Each structure stands twice: as structure tokens, then as C-alpha cells.
Amino acid sequence: MKKLIGLFVLIGALIASNASFAQECKNFHKKKCWGSDNPNMGYNTQSKSGMFVLGHTSDLVFVGHAGQDYRVSLCQDSDVEEPIKFKIIDSRSKDVLFDNEAAALDVPMDEEGNGEDLENGGLPMFFEFSAETTKKVIVRITAPGPPPEEGKKGKRDAEPDPESLFCVGVLIENMPTPKLGF
């Protein structure tokens, strides 16, 4: 009976630690993501944070309204050394509007051959755009590392290794598009 009680206590502690870790991720984007320096950019309530496992890919869908400028900034737990990769995709046409991995090729190099943004391995962690029409936008985020292995029945393992869990934040900001010309 004591072994059974001990087992329940152990299982309860594991569930509580995962739940508390998930709580830490809840407002990660508000605490850790760098926003725009533009004072006109305001916080968008479609911003979100989540718990990721190494190699995991997930989509965040938000609505970009016509006549608004947007900035999408990503941040990740500092314990994970490799940067996350993300794409911004038009949900209707499936056109890739931005790919931070491809954009890294455009990062200016210094004299020593290092990218401008050394903290993120040269990968830009934000994208700005103007929405000419109202549309759904997909932010497809891929955590570093190999994809999680498939289970024997084709399903992913239910319990990821706690060492491979980390927080990712997506901070979305917007402002009215400035009028140009007369």
C-alpha cells in the first residue's frame, strides 16, 4: 500500500511540475519578446505563448486587418541555444510572405564573417508588413532539433522529455498604416 501511495505522489509531482511549467509559458511573450521601438505600435491581443518540445512545429493563426501595419516578433527560452525558425504564410493563397531562415542569407556580415544578429545565429526574429486587405495570416514556428520520433502506432509519444520543453512567445503589434502623399 505504501508503494502505491508513493507512486501516486510521484505521478502527482510530475503533473504539477508540468502544469507549473505551462503556467510559466502563459505570458512569456509579454515578458521576454522585444517589441517595436515605434511608439505608435500597440500590443495586439492575438499575441500568444506556448510550450514547445525540440523539433516541434506549430501554427499560430491571426487576422491582419486592412489598413494596419503589423510587427510579428518571436522569442524563446534562453536555455535553448539554437534559434527557432518561422515562416509567415498567407492562409488563403499559401504564399510564404517571410521565412526567417531564407532571410538570414541577407543579414550583412561584419569583417570577421559573423552575422549582425549574433544572439539568434543570424536569424531575424521579427517581421513587419502592411495589410492591404483583411486576411488570415499563419505564423508557422519550428523549434530547433530533429522532429519528435513517431510512436509504434504512428502517433507521437504522449509524454515528451521534460528536458526538451521550452517556451516560445509570439508578440504581435499593430498600428494604422500611415497615409503617404497628399
C-alpha positions in Angstrom: 0.0 0.0 0.0 2.9 2.4 0.8 4.4 1.7 -2.6 1.0 2.6 -4.3 0.8 5.8 -2.3 4.4 6.7 -3.2 3.6 6.1 -6.9 0.6 8.4 -6.7 2.7 11.1 -5.0 5.4 10.8 -7.7 2.8 11.0 -10.6 1.2 14.0 -8.9 4.5 15.7 -8.6 5.3 15.2 -12.3 1.9 16.5 -13.3 2.3 19.5 -11.0 5.7 20.3 -12.4 4.5 20.2 -16.0 1.5 22.3 -15.1 3.7 24.9 -13.4 6.0 25.0 -16.4 3.0 25.6 -18.6 1.9 28.4 -16.4 5.4 30.0 -16.8 4.9 30.0 -20.6 1.4 31.6 -20.4 2.6 35.3 -20.7 6.1 34.6 -21.9 5.6 36.9 -24.9 4.8 39.8 -22.6 7.9 39.3 -20.5 10.6 38.2 -23.0 9.8 39.4 -26.5 11.3 42.6 -27.8 8.7 44.8 -29.3 9.0 47.6 -31.8 10.7 50.9 -30.9 7.9 52.7 -32.7 5.7 54.3 -30.0 2.7 54.0 -32.4 2.8 50.2 -32.4 0.5 48.8 -29.8 0.0 45.4 -28.3 -2.3 43.1 -30.2 -4.4 40.6 -28.2 -3.8 37.9 -30.7 -0.2 37.5 -29.3 0.4 34.2 -27.7 2.9 32.0 -25.9 3.2 28.2 -25.8 5.3 25.3 -24.7 7.3 23.6 -27.3 9.4 20.4 -27.5 12.6 20.3 -29.5 11.9 19.7 -33.2 8.1 20.5 -32.9 6.3 22.6 -35.5 3.1 24.5 -34.7 1.0 27.2 -36.4 -0.5 30.3 -34.9 -3.2 31.9 -37.0 -4.2 35.6 -36.6 -6.3 38.1 -38.5 -4.5 41.0 -40.1 -6.9 43.9 -40.8 -6.8 46.1 -43.8 -5.1 49.5 -43.3 -2.9 48.2 -40.4 0.9 47.8 -40.1 1.9 44.7 -38.2 5.1 43.5 -36.5 5.4 39.9 -35.5 8.3 39.2 -33.0 9.3 35.8 -31.7 11.3 34.9 -28.7 12.3 31.7 -27.0 13.7 30.4 -23.7 17.3 31.3 -23.3 18.2 27.7 -22.4 17.8 26.7 -26.0 20.9 27.7 -27.9 19.7 27.2 -31.5 17.2 29.8 -32.8 13.6 28.9 -33.7 12.7 29.1 -37.4 9.4 30.7 -38.6 7.5 31.5 -41.7 4.7 34.0 -42.3 2.1 32.5 -44.7 -1.0 33.9 -46.3 -3.6 31.4 -45.3 -5.7 31.8 -48.4 -3.0 31.7 -51.2 -0.5 29.7 -49.1 2.2 32.1 -50.3 5.2 32.4 -48.0 5.4 36.1 -47.1 8.5 35.7 -45.0 10.9 32.9 -44.0 13.5 33.9 -41.4 15.8 31.1 -42.4 15.9 32.4 -46.0 16.2 36.0 -44.8 19.3 35.1 -42.8 21.1 34.9 -46.1 20.5 38.6 -46.4 22.0 39.5 -43.0 25.0 41.8 -43.5 28.3 40.2 -42.4 30.9 42.0 -40.4 34.7 41.8 -41.2 35.0 38.5 -39.3 32.2 36.8 -41.3 29.7 37.0 -38.4 26.0 37.9 -38.9 24.7 41.1 -37.5 22.3 39.3 -35.1 24.7 37.0 -33.2 22.2 36.2 -30.4 20.0 34.3 -32.8 22.6 32.7 -35.0 22.0 35.4 -37.7 18.2 34.6 -38.0 15.9 37.6 -37.8 13.3 37.2 -35.1 10.7 39.6 -36.3 8.8 40.6 -39.5 6.9 43.8 -40.3 4.2 44.1 -43.0 1.2 46.2 -44.1 -2.1 44.6 -44.6 -3.8 46.0 -47.7 -6.8 43.6 -47.3 -8.1 41.8 -44.2 -6.7 38.3 -44.2 -5.8 35.4 -42.0 -2.0 35.0 -41.5 -0.3 31.8 -40.3 2.9 32.0 -38.2 4.5 28.6 -38.7 7.1 28.0 -35.9 9.6 25.2 -35.9 11.7 24.6 -32.8 15.3 23.6 -33.3 16.3 19.9 -33.3 15.1 16.8 -35.0 11.4 16.2 -35.2 10.0 14.1 -32.4 10.1 10.4 -33.2 6.9 8.7 -34.3 5.4 6.1 -31.9 4.9 2.5 -32.9 1.3 3.1 -34.0 2.0 6.3 -35.9 1.2 8.6 -33.0 3.7 10.9 -31.3 4.8 10.0 -27.9 2.4 11.4 -25.3 5.0 12.4 -22.7 7.9 14.5 -24.0 11.2 14.5 -22.2 10.9 17.4 -19.7 14.5 18.5 -20.6 13.3 19.2 -24.2 10.4 21.5 -23.2 10.8 25.3 -23.5 8.7 28.4 -24.0 8.1 30.3 -27.3 6.4 33.7 -27.5 4.8 35.4 -30.4 4.3 39.1 -29.9 2.0 40.8 -32.4 1.9 44.6 -32.6 -0.1 46.8 -34.9 -0.8 50.4 -35.8 -2.8 52.2 -38.5 -0.8 52.4 -41.8 0.5 55.9 -42.2 -1.0 57.9 -45.1 1.6 58.7 -47.8 1.4 61.6 -50.2 -1.0 64.5 -50.3 
